[in-house]
Amino acid sequence: MDSKELAKRVRISSVEMVHRANASHIGGSLSIADILAVLYADVLNVFPQDTKNDSRDRCLLSKGHACVSFYAVLAHSGFFPVMSLEEYGKDGSQFLCHTSHHITGVEISAGSLGHGLPIGCGIAYGAKIQKKEYRTYVIVGDGEMNEGSNWEAILFASHHRLDNLCLIIDYNKIQSFGKTNDVLLIEPLKDKFNAFNWHVIEVNGHNHQSLLFAFKEAKETKGLPSVVIANTIKGKGVSYMENELLWHYRSPNDELFKQAIEELSK
C-alpha cells in the first residue's frame, strides 16, 4: 500500500490499541505516523519475512512510549498479523506499553529516553568498520533532546563521519509536562546541529513528499550524519487531540474513541 494509506491505518490501529488497553501516549504516537509510513512504504530496505537479514536497514524508535504506532506500522507492513495488535497492553503480552525487542521487527527495547541515538551510532559505526551497506534511522522525541546522552552521541556521529546514520526528531513542540521549549529550551535546534557538523534538513513531518525528499537527501549526503527535523503536530489527525498536552497520558473514553475513529476514517 502507499504511504498515505499506511499512515491512515497506523493512526486507526494506534487509537484502537490505546483505547482497548486504557493506555496512554497517543498524542506522540499520532505525530510520528506519517514519518513511519513513509519510512516503511518507501525508504527502508527491510524484509518482513526475513527480519534478521544482515543487509536490512535498522530503524530504531528511541521514544519508546510511542510504541503503538511502531507496532501498527510493522503489522500493516507484514511483519506479523494485524490481529496480534489486540494483545497490546494485556497481562503476559509481549506487546508492552514501551517498545520491546521481543516483537518481530523491533530492533531495541526502549523507554528510558536518550538511549536510541547512542545505540544507533554504535550500529552505524559498526557498519562502517565492516563495510556494510545498510543504513540506520533513529526516531527521537523533541523532549528527548533534553538528554545529555544524545549530545554525546551527536558529537560521536560527526567525529566519525557517520553518513550512514539518519536522526529524525519528532518536533511536535510538546513533551510530558509542558511545551518543549518551556520545559528546557532546545532552540535554536537547527543551528546547534550545524555547529556540531551535521547535515540538517527541516521539513513538515506530515507532508509525505517532503519527507521522501528529505530521506533521499540524507542518503545522498556524504561525509556527514544527517538529521531530519520534522515539524509535527501532537495528536495529528484527531481534532480534539491536536496540540493538546492532555493527550500525552490520557486514553479516550468510548465517546471520544468513536469520534477519533470517525475522523481518522475519512
N, C-alpha and C positions, 0 to 999 in steps of 0.2 A: 504494500500500500504506500501511497505518497506520504510525505511528512505531515501535511495538514490533517489528513485523516488519522494518522498515527497520534498526533498531538491531541486530537479530539477524544480518541479512545482512551489515551493515557489520563486525561483530565476526568473523564467519567468514571473510570475504574478507581482512580485515586479517591474521589469523593465517596464512592461506594465503600471502599475499604475503611476509610476513616469513620464513616457513619456506622457501619456494621460493627466495628470494634470499639466504638465510642473513644476513638483515639484523637490525636492532635497533629499539629504541624502541617495542616492542609494548605495554609497560605503560601509557605515557601516551597511546597511541592508543586502547586499550580504555576508558580513563577518560573520553574525550570522545565515545564512540559515541552515547550517549543524547542528549547535547546536540546533536550534529549531526543526529541522526534527527528530533528534534522541530523543529529549525530548518527542515530541508528538507522534512519532511512537512506541517508545519502553520503555519509562521510566515513564511518568506521569500517575497517576491514575486519569483520568478525564472522564466526562460524557457529551458529546456534546449535548445530548437530555435532560439533567437534570443538567444544569450548576450551579445551586445553591445547589447541593448536598453537604451537610456539610462534607462528607468524602473525597471530591476531594482534590488532591494536588493543591497548589497555585503556579502559575508561574507568576512572575512579571517582565515586561520589564521596567527597570528603564531608559535605554537610549531610551526614547520615540520617538525620532526623527527617529528611525529605524522602525517605525510603519508598513511600507508596508510589510515587511517580517513577522511581527507578525500577521497582518490581513490575509495575504496569508496562513500562516500555519493553522490558525483557520478555514479558509474557506475550505481548502483542507482536513482538518481533520473532517469536517462535522458539525461545529458549526453554520454555516449559508451558504446559497448558494454562490457558487463561483462567479456568475454573480453580486452579491452585490458589489464586489470589483470595479466595473465600476463606483460606486458613489464616490470613493475616491477623495477628494480634490474639489468636486463640491460645489457651494454655497448652503447652507442649509443642506448639508450631515452630517450625524453623523460620517462618516469616515474622521476624521480630520487628519491634517498632523503631529500630535503627538498623541500617543495612547489615546483613550477615553474609559472610563469605561461604556459608553452607548452602546458599541459594545459587543455583546454576547461573553462571554469567556474571556474578558479583565477585570482583577481584579482591576486595578487602572489607572487613568489618569496620564500621565507622560509627562514631557517636561522640567521642571526645574530640572536640574540634582542634584543627591545626595539625592533624596527622597526615591527611591525604596528600598534600603537596610534598612534604619531605619523602614520603614513600614513593610518590610519583617521580621525584628527582632520582631516587635510587634505581628505579626501574629503567628510566630513560638513560641514566649513566651506564647501567649495565648493558643496555642495548648498544650504546656507543662502543664500549670496550669489546663486545663480542661481534661488532659489525653486523648487528641485526637491523632489519628494515622497518620493524613495527614502530608505531608512534604511541605516545602516552598522552592521554587527555585527563585533566583533573578539574572537577567542578567544585568550587568553594562558594560559601555564602559571603556577603559583604561584611556581616558582623564577625565572621570568622577571621577577617583580616586584622582583628584586634590581637590575634595570637602571635607572639614573638617567634614561634617556630616557623611560621610562614615566611617571615622576613629573612631568617637564616637560610631557608630553602631558596628564596628568591636570589640571594647572594650566590649560593652554590650553583644554581642553574646558569646564571650569566657567566660565572667564572669558568665553568666547564663547557660553555657554548652548546647547551642542550637544545639544539634546534629541532629535535625530535619530540619536544615537550610543548604542550599547549595547555595553559591555565585558563580556565573560564570562570569569571567572577559573576555570580548571580547578584547583580546590583539592584535589588528591589527597594533599597533605602530604609528597610525596617528590620530590626532584629528582635530578640525575645522580649526586651523590656523597654523598647522605645525606638525612635528614629536613629538610624545608624550613626549619623554624624553628630547627634546629640549625646549619645552614649559614649562614644570615643571617636573623635574626628579622624577620618581616614583620607579626606581630601587634602591636597589635590592628588587624586589617585593616579591619574594618567601621568602626571609629572614625576611622581615617585618611581613608577616603573621605568620611565625614560631615564631617570637618574641612575637606576640600578642596571641599566644597559639591557633592557628587554625591548622586543618589538611589540608595540602597543596598537591594538585595534579596538575601537569603541563602536558599538552597534546597538540598534534596537533589538533587544533579546527576544522579541516576539515576531520579528519580520524574518520569515524563513529564507528569503532570497538573500537578505543582508547577512544572516548567519552563515549561509552556504559560502558566500563570497569571503567572509572572514576566515572560515576554516581553510579555504583554498589558499588564501594569502598566507596564513600561518604555515601551511605545509610547504609553500614555495620559498619561505624566508630561510636563508642560510646563515649560520654562524651565531644566531641569537635565539633564545627561547621566546615564545610568543605568549601574550596574554590577550584574551578577548574580554573586554569589559562590557558585559551585556546588561544594558539598562532594561530592567523588567518591572513588572507590577506585581506586588504580593497579592495572591488570591486571583490572579488573572483568569477571566472567563466567567466568574460568578460575581454579579453586580454588588451584592452586599458584603462580599469578602475583600474586594479590591481596595488596596491601600489602607486596610484596617488592621491595626496591631492585634486586636482581639482574636484574629484567626491564626495567630501563631500557635495557640494552645487549645482553642475551643473546637468542639465537634458539633456539627449541625444536628438539630433535632429533626424529627420526622417531617415537619412542615418545611423547614429550611432546606432539608435534603431534597425534597421533591422539587422545590424551586430551583435549586442548583442543577439538578439533572435536566430539568426543562430548558434552562438557559444554555447548558452545555450541549444539548442535543440538537439545537437549531442549526 
